[in-house]
Amino acid sequence: MIVALVIGTLLAVAALAFVLYPVFFGTTRRVTYAAVVPRESEREAAVGALREIEFDRATGKLSDTDYAELKARYTEEAVLAMRREDARAANVATVDQSNADDEIETAVRAYRAAHAACPTCGPRPEPDAEFCSTCGRYLHERCADCGAPVEALDARYCLKCGTTLRHGVAAT
């Protein structure tokens, strides 16, 4: 019996010490930050206002005439806000698409400049190709030595100067 009384007293003193400790010894104050709530868009604000007047009418805070007037005004605001958001989204999508198109066009031009193209078979995968690997046609339009046009499909020599056709270099 005395043991139970002692244990109970010790528990009561411990609980009291736990509760009063911050009062006597102080604690470092914890700083809590409020969660950052993103700003409501115009559309969300207008739709929220419509919901609010619906609720106010249902609870009897708004008369039917006031409700009709407010509903017409907030509906118009909501529609205008939705149109503005759609227009902004369309402009952003157009700008993003045009930037992406410009980047793609630049990459295609760089690829075409680095790779020769056969008039019959199209671009060749080999960047240093002199002849088409599919049909054997000379890939450059003009002789590197004299500048004469090369028109023959299987030309190995320039018809004007007789130079062996090589990419960028005229070899004799």
C-alpha positions in Angstrom: 0.0 0.0 0.0 2.8 2.4 0.8 4.6 1.4 -2.3 1.6 2.3 -4.5 1.3 5.6 -2.7 5.0 6.4 -3.3 4.8 5.4 -7.0 1.6 7.5 -7.5 3.3 10.5 -5.9 6.4 10.1 -8.1 4.2 9.9 -11.2 2.3 13.0 -10.1 5.5 15.0 -9.5 7.0 13.8 -12.8 3.9 14.9 -14.7 3.9 18.3 -12.9 7.6 18.8 -13.7 7.0 17.9 -17.3 4.1 20.5 -17.5 5.9 23.3 -15.6 9.4 22.9 -17.2 8.8 25.3 -20.1 7.4 27.9 -17.6 10.5 27.9 -15.4 13.3 27.1 -17.8 11.9 28.4 -21.1 12.3 26.8 -24.4 13.4 27.9 -27.7 10.5 29.2 -29.6 9.8 27.2 -32.8 9.0 29.3 -35.8 6.3 27.9 -37.9 5.7 29.1 -41.4 2.3 29.2 -42.9 1.9 27.2 -46.1 2.2 29.3 -49.2 -1.1 29.2 -50.9 -1.0 30.0 -54.6 -3.0 33.0 -55.7 -6.4 32.3 -57.0 -6.8 32.9 -60.7 -9.5 35.2 -61.9 -11.4 32.2 -63.2 -11.3 30.5 -59.8 -12.3 33.7 -58.0 -15.3 34.2 -60.3 -16.5 30.6 -60.0 -16.0 30.8 -56.2 -18.2 33.9 -56.1 -20.9 32.1 -58.0 -20.7 29.2 -55.6 -20.9 31.6 -52.7 -24.0 33.4 -53.9 -25.6 30.0 -54.6 -24.9 29.0 -51.0 -26.2 32.4 -49.7 -29.4 32.0 -51.6 -29.9 28.4 -50.4 -29.4 29.5 -46.8 -31.8 32.4 -47.2 -29.3 35.3 -47.0 -30.0 36.6 -50.5 -33.3 37.4 -52.0 -34.2 36.2 -55.5 -33.8 39.6 -57.0 -30.4 40.1 -55.5 -29.4 36.6 -56.5 -30.4 37.2 -60.1 -28.5 40.4 -60.3 -25.3 39.0 -58.7 -25.5 35.8 -60.7 -25.6 37.7 -64.0 -22.7 39.9 -63.0 -20.5 37.0 -61.7 -21.3 34.8 -64.6 -20.2 37.5 -67.0 -17.0 38.0 -65.0 -16.4 34.2 -65.0 -16.8 33.9 -68.8 -14.5 36.9 -69.4 -11.9 35.4 -67.1 -12.1 32.0 -68.8 -11.7 33.6 -72.2 -8.7 35.6 -71.0 -7.0 32.5 -69.6 -7.7 30.5 -72.8 -6.2 33.3 -74.9 -3.1 33.5 -72.7 -2.7 29.7 -72.9 -3.1 29.8 -76.7 -0.5 32.5 -76.9 1.9 30.6 -74.7 1.3 27.4 -76.7 1.9 29.3 -80.0 5.2 30.8 -78.7 6.4 27.5 -77.3 5.4 25.8 -80.6 7.2 28.4 -82.7 10.3 28.2 -80.6 10.3 24.4 -80.9 9.7 24.7 -84.7 12.7 27.1 -84.9 14.9 24.7 -83.0 13.9 21.8 -85.2 14.4 23.8 -88.4 17.9 24.8 -87.2 18.8 21.2 -86.4 17.6 20.0 -89.8 19.5 22.7 -91.6 22.7 21.8 -89.7 22.2 18.1 -90.5 21.7 18.9 -94.2 24.7 21.2 -94.3 26.9 18.5 -92.8 25.6 15.6 -95.0 25.6 15.5 -98.8 22.3 14.8 -100.5 21.7 12.7 -103.7 19.1 14.3 -106.0 17.5 10.9 -106.5 17.9 9.2 -103.1 17.9 12.1 -100.7 20.3 12.9 -97.8 23.1 10.4 -97.2 24.0 9.3 -93.7 27.8 9.5 -94.4 29.0 13.1 -93.8 32.0 12.7 -96.1 30.3 10.9 -98.9 31.4 11.8 -102.5 29.1 9.4 -104.2 25.6 8.1 -103.3 25.9 4.7 -101.5 22.6 3.6 -103.1 22.7 4.7 -106.7 26.4 5.7 -107.2 25.7 9.2 -108.3 28.2 12.0 -107.7 26.7 14.0 -104.8 28.1 17.5 -105.5 26.6 19.6 -108.2 29.8 21.1 -109.5 33.4 20.2 -110.2 35.6 21.4 -107.4 38.4 22.4 -109.8 36.6 24.3 -112.7 33.1 24.7 -111.3 31.4 23.0 -114.3 28.0 21.4 -113.5 28.1 17.6 -113.1 25.0 16.1 -114.7 25.9 12.5 -115.6 24.5 10.0 -113.1 27.7 7.9 -113.0 30.3 10.7 -113.6 33.7 9.9 -112.2 35.5 12.7 -114.2 34.5 16.3 -115.0 33.4 16.5 -118.6 34.9 20.0 -119.0 38.3 19.7 -117.4 38.8 15.9 -117.0 39.6 16.1 -113.3 38.7 13.1 -111.1 35.6 14.1 -109.1 36.4 14.4 -105.4 34.6 16.2 -102.7 36.1 19.7 -102.2 39.4 18.7 -103.9 40.2 18.3 -107.6 42.6 15.4 -108.0 44.4 14.9 -111.3 
